[in-house]
Amino acid sequence: MTPIVFRDVDVLTGEEPSVLRGATVVVDEGRIRRVDPPGGGENAWPPGARVISGRGRALLPGAVNLHNHAAMTLFRGFADDMSLMPWLTTRIWPAEARLTPEDVYWGALLCMAEMLRAGTTAFVDMYLFEDEVAEAAVQAGMRAVLSPGIVDTDGRGPERLAQAVDFVRRWQGREGGRIQAMLGPHAPYTCSPGFLREVGEAARELDCGIHIHLHETEGEVEEYVARHGRRPIPALAELGLFERPVVAAHCVHVDEEDLAVLAAMKGGVAHNPVSNLKLGSGVAPVEAMLARGVRVGLGTDGPTSTNDVSVFLEMRVASWLAKVRARDGAALPARRSFELGTRGGADVLGWADAGRIRPGAWADVVLVRLCAPRFEPLLDLHSAVVYTLADADVEMVLVGGQVVLEGGRPTRIDEEKARAEVRARARRLVEGL
């Protein structure tokens, strides 16, 4: 692995000090080894290092996409302009019933090319045929936390749970720790309380986390209360599910009791502002979550529910939605939103070495160009990244010190082949639906 030196580059560190101007960042053996002030540390560079000029550029921690269904690139544009439950029951689930493992591999691989182009270095996924998503992540060079989606609506829950347990045992810690695994019970409305208790027990035995959709729509919460007499979040806590680290996707409709449970649990919330807007689900109270100590990161949800997998877009929309919800332009400022999309997701996952640029952290970093007229006069780097940056400004991405995107193109993915495969497979999957 060739050492890399980013010289004379502006850095958003993700911690204090939050901005370093004209710094030098040294990457070697998969980690950030040095972060030096202007002109410093040249004699300490590793021999044979590749030196990259940072003039007109900024170095950022890689974005962490905390909730995704990557292979749903296959259905992009197929089920637009619908609310969640009709979207699932009349369009998505019938199309997913036709999926093959090879479909999922190509759909996920194309999504990873998209995520890399958008400066994402790590993602959390839940889907069918998750072995194929894992193989695609190995190919793409991304850091991934993968959870086979599990439902218990047709009596096959125990069979699917056994398969998911096997998946976790086979994939946990692969690729030098770059691939990790969780159990993925879909939601309280597709998994019975007794079955969710079994999932929690399996997660304890495996020492792994849990990835689940929670409180995405008002209707699902009301239906659960009518059926079980409790709101889903406190009910799941009583079932023991939150004894493990949990990635709780959405959490749009939460009350004070829900927030108290979320603040006490391990893991945290994956806030998906664009998906929540597009599906008409609502606006999550992110500032209230943060005020109560809930760990929050950003997710894109799948490419069918958002048509896009850019965490930079999620940062922007998260900030704007918080301002509208609070009727206060000072709500969720750019710096805080940037942190949610980087170290926020890392903190939910318990990763102290991600989402930050500091000595010893993983070398999961993104080099972006800030040369276009729309960036001038570049008075505030956080503002530029959150409110102005486009995916096309991403120039280079490293994951664990490996260059996985250069010149704006993935280095380990044949994009043209992936696009052709998805195009052909998508037609078969949605035909007649």
C-alpha positions in Angstrom: 0.0 0.0 0.0 1.6 3.2 -1.2 1.8 6.0 1.5 -0.1 9.2 0.5 0.6 12.7 1.5 -2.0 15.5 1.1 0.0 18.7 1.1 -1.3 22.2 1.6 -4.9 21.2 2.0 -7.8 22.6 4.0 -9.1 20.0 6.4 -12.5 19.6 8.1 -11.4 17.4 11.0 -14.8 16.4 12.4 -13.5 17.4 15.9 -11.6 20.3 17.5 -10.1 22.2 15.9 -12.7 21.7 13.3 -10.9 23.5 10.4 -7.2 23.4 9.5 -6.0 25.6 6.7 -3.1 24.6 4.5 -2.3 21.4 6.5 -0.4 18.3 5.5 -2.1 14.9 6.1 0.0 11.7 5.9 -1.6 8.4 5.3 0.3 5.1 5.7 -0.7 1.5 6.3 -4.4 2.2 6.3 -4.4 5.0 8.9 -3.8 8.7 9.2 -0.3 9.0 10.7 0.2 12.7 10.8 -1.7 16.0 10.6 0.8 18.8 10.4 0.4 22.6 10.2 1.5 24.4 7.0 5.1 23.6 6.1 5.5 21.0 8.9 6.6 17.4 8.9 8.2 17.1 5.5 11.2 15.2 6.8 8.9 12.7 8.5 7.1 11.6 5.3 7.3 7.9 4.6 9.7 6.9 1.8 8.1 6.5 -1.6 5.0 8.5 -0.6 2.7 9.8 -3.3 2.3 13.6 -2.7 -1.0 15.2 -3.7 -1.4 18.9 -3.9 -4.4 20.2 -1.9 -4.5 23.6 -3.5 -8.1 24.6 -4.2 -9.3 21.4 -2.4 -10.5 20.2 1.0 -10.0 16.9 2.8 -13.0 15.6 4.6 -13.7 12.5 6.7 -15.6 10.0 4.6 -19.4 10.2 4.8 -21.1 7.3 6.7 -24.5 6.3 5.1 -26.2 4.9 8.2 -29.2 3.3 6.4 -29.5 2.0 2.9 -30.9 -0.8 0.7 -28.2 -0.6 -1.9 -29.6 -3.0 -4.5 -32.8 -1.0 -4.8 -31.0 0.9 -7.6 -32.8 -1.8 -9.6 -36.2 -0.1 -8.9 -35.2 3.6 -9.2 -38.0 5.6 -10.8 -40.4 2.6 -10.7 -42.4 3.6 -7.6 -42.3 7.4 -7.3 -44.9 9.7 -5.8 -46.4 7.2 -3.4 -46.7 7.0 0.4 -44.8 4.2 2.2 -47.4 1.5 2.7 -48.9 1.5 -0.8 -45.3 1.9 -2.1 -44.3 -1.3 -0.3 -47.3 -3.4 -0.8 -48.3 -2.7 -4.4 -44.9 -2.0 -6.0 -41.8 -2.9 -4.1 -42.7 -6.2 -2.5 -44.1 -7.7 -5.7 -41.0 -6.6 -7.6 -38.7 -7.9 -4.9 -40.3 -11.3 -5.2 -38.7 -11.6 -8.6 -35.2 -10.9 -7.5 -32.3 -13.3 -8.0 -28.9 -13.2 -6.2 -27.3 -11.9 -9.3 -29.7 -9.0 -9.6 -28.9 -7.9 -6.1 -25.1 -8.1 -6.7 -25.3 -5.8 -9.7 -27.8 -3.4 -8.2 -25.7 -3.1 -5.0 -22.4 -2.7 -7.0 -23.9 0.2 -9.0 -25.1 1.8 -5.8 -21.6 1.6 -4.4 -20.2 3.3 -7.5 -22.7 6.1 -6.8 -21.9 6.3 -3.1 -18.2 6.5 -3.8 -18.8 9.3 -6.3 -20.7 11.1 -3.5 -17.8 10.8 -1.0 -19.3 7.9 1.1 -16.7 5.5 2.5 -19.0 3.4 4.7 -22.6 2.3 4.6 -25.1 0.2 6.6 -27.3 -2.0 4.5 -30.4 -4.2 4.9 -31.7 -6.4 2.1 -32.4 -9.7 0.5 -29.5 -11.9 -0.7 -27.1 -10.0 1.5 -24.2 -12.3 0.6 -24.2 -10.7 -2.8 -24.1 -7.2 -1.2 -21.1 -8.4 0.8 -19.4 -9.6 -2.3 -20.0 -6.3 -4.1 -18.6 -4.4 -1.1 -15.5 -6.5 -1.2 -15.1 -5.7 -4.9 -15.8 -1.9 -4.5 -13.5 -1.5 -1.5 -16.1 0.1 0.7 -16.5 -0.3 4.5 -19.9 -1.9 5.1 -22.1 -3.1 7.9 -24.5 -5.6 6.4 -27.8 -7.1 7.7 -30.0 -9.6 5.9 -33.5 -8.4 6.1 -35.8 -10.6 8.1 -39.6 -10.7 8.2 -41.9 -13.0 10.1 -45.2 -12.5 8.2 -45.5 -15.9 6.5 -44.3 -18.3 9.1 -40.8 -18.5 7.7 -39.3 -16.1 10.3 -37.3 -18.8 12.2 -35.8 -20.1 8.9 -34.8 -16.6 7.8 -33.3 -15.9 11.3 -31.2 -19.0 11.1 -29.9 -17.9 7.7 -29.1 -14.4 9.0 -27.2 -15.9 12.0 -25.2 -18.0 9.5 -24.5 -14.8 7.5 -23.2 -12.9 10.6 -20.9 -15.8 11.5 -19.5 -16.0 8.0 -19.0 -12.3 7.3 -18.3 -10.6 10.6 -14.8 -9.0 10.5 -14.0 -10.1 7.0 -11.5 -8.1 4.8 -9.5 -7.0 7.8 -12.6 -5.8 9.6 -13.8 -3.7 6.7 -17.0 -5.9 6.4 -19.1 -6.2 9.5 -22.5 -7.8 10.1 -25.8 -7.2 12.0 -29.2 -8.9 12.2 -31.9 -7.0 10.3 -35.4 -7.5 11.5 -37.4 -5.4 9.1 -39.8 -3.6 11.4 -42.3 -4.2 14.3 -45.1 -4.4 11.7 -43.4 -7.3 9.9 -41.9 -9.1 12.9 -44.0 -10.3 15.9 -43.0 -9.4 19.4 -42.1 -13.0 20.2 -40.0 -13.2 17.1 -38.2 -9.9 17.9 -37.3 -11.4 21.3 -35.7 -14.3 19.5 -33.8 -11.9 17.3 -32.5 -10.1 20.4 -31.4 -13.3 21.9 -29.6 -14.3 18.7 -27.8 -10.9 18.6 -26.6 -11.4 22.2 -25.2 -14.8 21.4 -23.5 -13.5 18.2 -22.3 -10.3 20.0 -23.6 -8.3 17.0 -25.9 -5.3 16.5 -29.4 -4.9 15.1 -30.7 -2.8 12.2 -34.4 -2.1 12.1 -37.0 0.4 10.8 -38.8 2.2 13.6 -41.6 4.8 13.8 -41.3 5.7 10.1 -45.0 6.6 9.7 -47.7 7.8 12.0 -50.0 5.0 10.8 -47.6 2.2 11.7 -47.2 3.5 15.3 -51.0 3.8 15.7 -51.6 0.3 14.4 -49.0 -1.1 16.7 -50.6 0.6 19.7 -54.0 -0.7 18.7 -52.7 -4.2 18.5 -50.3 -4.4 21.4 -51.2 -1.5 23.7 -47.7 0.0 23.6 -45.7 2.2 21.3 -43.1 0.2 19.4 -39.9 1.7 20.8 -40.6 1.2 24.5 -42.2 -2.2 23.6 -38.9 -3.3 21.9 -36.9 -2.1 24.9 -39.0 -4.4 27.1 -38.3 -7.3 24.7 -34.6 -6.8 25.3 -33.8 -5.7 21.8 -32.0 -2.6 22.9 -29.6 -4.5 25.1 -27.6 -4.7 21.8 -26.3 -1.8 19.7 -29.2 -0.8 17.4 -29.3 1.2 14.2 -32.9 2.6 14.4 -33.9 3.8 11.0 -36.2 6.8 10.6 -37.8 7.4 14.1 -39.9 10.2 12.6 -42.9 10.0 15.0 -41.5 9.9 18.5 -42.8 11.2 21.8 -41.0 12.0 25.1 -41.1 8.3 26.3 -39.6 7.2 22.9 -36.8 9.8 23.1 -35.9 8.7 26.6 -35.6 5.1 25.4 -33.5 6.1 22.4 -31.2 8.2 24.5 -30.5 5.3 26.9 -30.0 2.6 24.2 -26.7 1.5 22.6 -26.4 2.6 19.0 -28.6 5.4 17.7 -30.9 6.8 15.1 -30.4 6.8 11.3 -32.1 10.0 10.2 -33.2 9.8 6.5 -34.6 13.3 5.7 -34.9 12.9 1.9 -36.7 9.6 2.1 -39.0 10.9 4.8 -39.9 13.9 2.6 -40.4 11.9 -0.7 -42.6 9.3 0.9 -44.5 11.9 2.9 -43.6 10.2 6.2 -42.9 13.4 8.1 -40.0 15.4 9.7 -38.0 13.7 12.5 -37.3 15.9 15.5 -33.6 15.7 15.2 -32.8 18.7 17.4 -34.9 17.2 20.2 -33.0 13.9 19.8 -29.7 15.6 20.0 -30.7 17.7 23.0 -31.6 14.6 24.9 -28.4 12.8 24.1 -29.6 10.5 21.3 -26.8 9.5 18.9 -27.8 10.5 15.4 -26.3 9.9 12.0 -27.6 10.3 8.4 -28.8 7.7 5.9 -30.1 7.9 2.4 -32.5 5.0 2.6 -32.6 3.0 -0.7 -32.3 4.5 -4.2 -35.9 3.7 -4.9 -37.2 5.8 -2.0 -34.9 8.7 -2.6 -33.6 8.3 -6.2 -30.2 9.4 -4.8 -27.6 8.1 -2.4 -25.7 11.3 -1.5 -25.0 11.9 2.2 -24.1 15.5 1.2 -27.6 16.0 0.0 -28.9 14.5 3.3 -26.8 17.0 5.2 -28.3 19.9 3.4 -31.9 18.7 3.7 -31.5 17.7 7.3 -30.3 21.2 8.1 -33.1 22.9 6.2 -35.8 20.6 7.6 -34.7 21.3 11.2 -34.9 25.0 10.5 -38.4 24.7 9.1 -39.6 22.5 12.0 -38.2 24.9 14.6 -39.1 28.0 12.6 -35.6 29.1 13.4 -32.8 29.6 10.9 -30.2 28.9 13.6 -31.4 25.3 14.0 -29.0 22.5 13.0 -26.2 24.7 11.6 -24.0 23.5 8.7 -21.2 22.3 11.0 -23.5 20.2 13.1 -25.2 18.7 10.0 -21.8 17.9 8.5 -20.9 16.1 11.8 -24.1 14.0 11.6 -23.1 12.8 8.1 -19.6 11.8 9.2 -18.7 11.2 12.8 -22.4 11.0 13.8 -22.9 7.8 11.9 -19.5 6.5 13.1 -20.5 7.1 16.7 -23.8 5.2 16.2 -21.8 2.3 15.0 -19.3 2.6 17.9 -16.4 3.5 15.5 -14.0 5.9 17.3 -11.6 5.7 14.4 -14.0 6.9 11.6 -15.6 10.2 10.8 -12.6 12.1 12.0 -9.3 13.3 10.5 -6.7 12.9 13.3 -3.6 10.7 13.8 -4.5 7.1 14.4 -7.9 7.2 12.7 -8.8 5.0 9.7 -7.7 6.6 6.5 -11.3 6.9 5.2 -11.0 10.3 3.6 -12.4 12.3 0.7 -10.7 15.0 -1.4 -13.1 17.5 -2.9 -12.5 20.4 -5.3 -13.6 23.8 -4.2 -12.6 25.7 -7.4 -16.0 26.5 -9.0 -17.3 30.1 -9.0 -20.2 29.0 -6.7 -17.7 28.4 -3.8 -16.2 32.0 -3.8 -15.3 33.7 -1.5 -15.1 30.5 0.6 -15.5 32.2 3.9 -16.7 29.1 5.7 -15.7 25.5 4.8 -18.6 23.8 6.6 -21.1 26.1 4.8 -19.4 25.3 1.5 -19.6 21.6 2.0 -23.1 21.4 3.4 -24.9 24.1 1.3 -22.9 24.2 -1.9 -20.9 21.0 -2.6 -22.1 18.7 -5.4 -21.2 15.0 -5.8 -19.3 16.0 -9.0 -16.8 17.9 -6.8 -15.6 14.7 -5.2 -12.1 14.0 -6.7 -10.6 11.2 -4.6 -11.8 8.7 -2.0 -9.7 6.5 0.3 -11.0 3.6 2.4 -8.4 2.2 4.8 -5.7 4.0 2.8 -6.7 2.4 -0.5 -7.6 4.7 -3.4 -11.1 3.5 -4.3 -12.1 6.6 -6.4 -9.7 8.8 -8.4 -10.5 11.5 -10.9 -14.1 11.2 -9.9 -14.3 7.5 -11.0 -14.3 4.3 -8.9 -11.0 2.4 -9.4 -12.4 -1.1 -8.7 -15.8 -1.1 -10.3 -16.6 -1.4 -14.1 -19.3 1.2 -14.1 -20.4 0.7 -17.7 -20.9 -3.0 -17.1 -22.8 -2.4 -13.8 -25.1 0.2 -15.5 -25.8 -2.2 -18.4 -26.6 -5.1 -16.0 -28.9 -3.0 -13.9 -30.7 -1.6 -16.9 -31.4 -5.0 -18.4 -32.4 -6.6 -15.1 -34.6 -3.8 -14.0 -36.8 -4.2 -17.0 -37.5 -7.9 -16.2 -38.2 -7.1 -12.5 -40.8 -4.5 -13.1 -42.4 -5.6 -16.3 -46.2 -5.9 -15.9 -46.3 -4.5 -12.3 
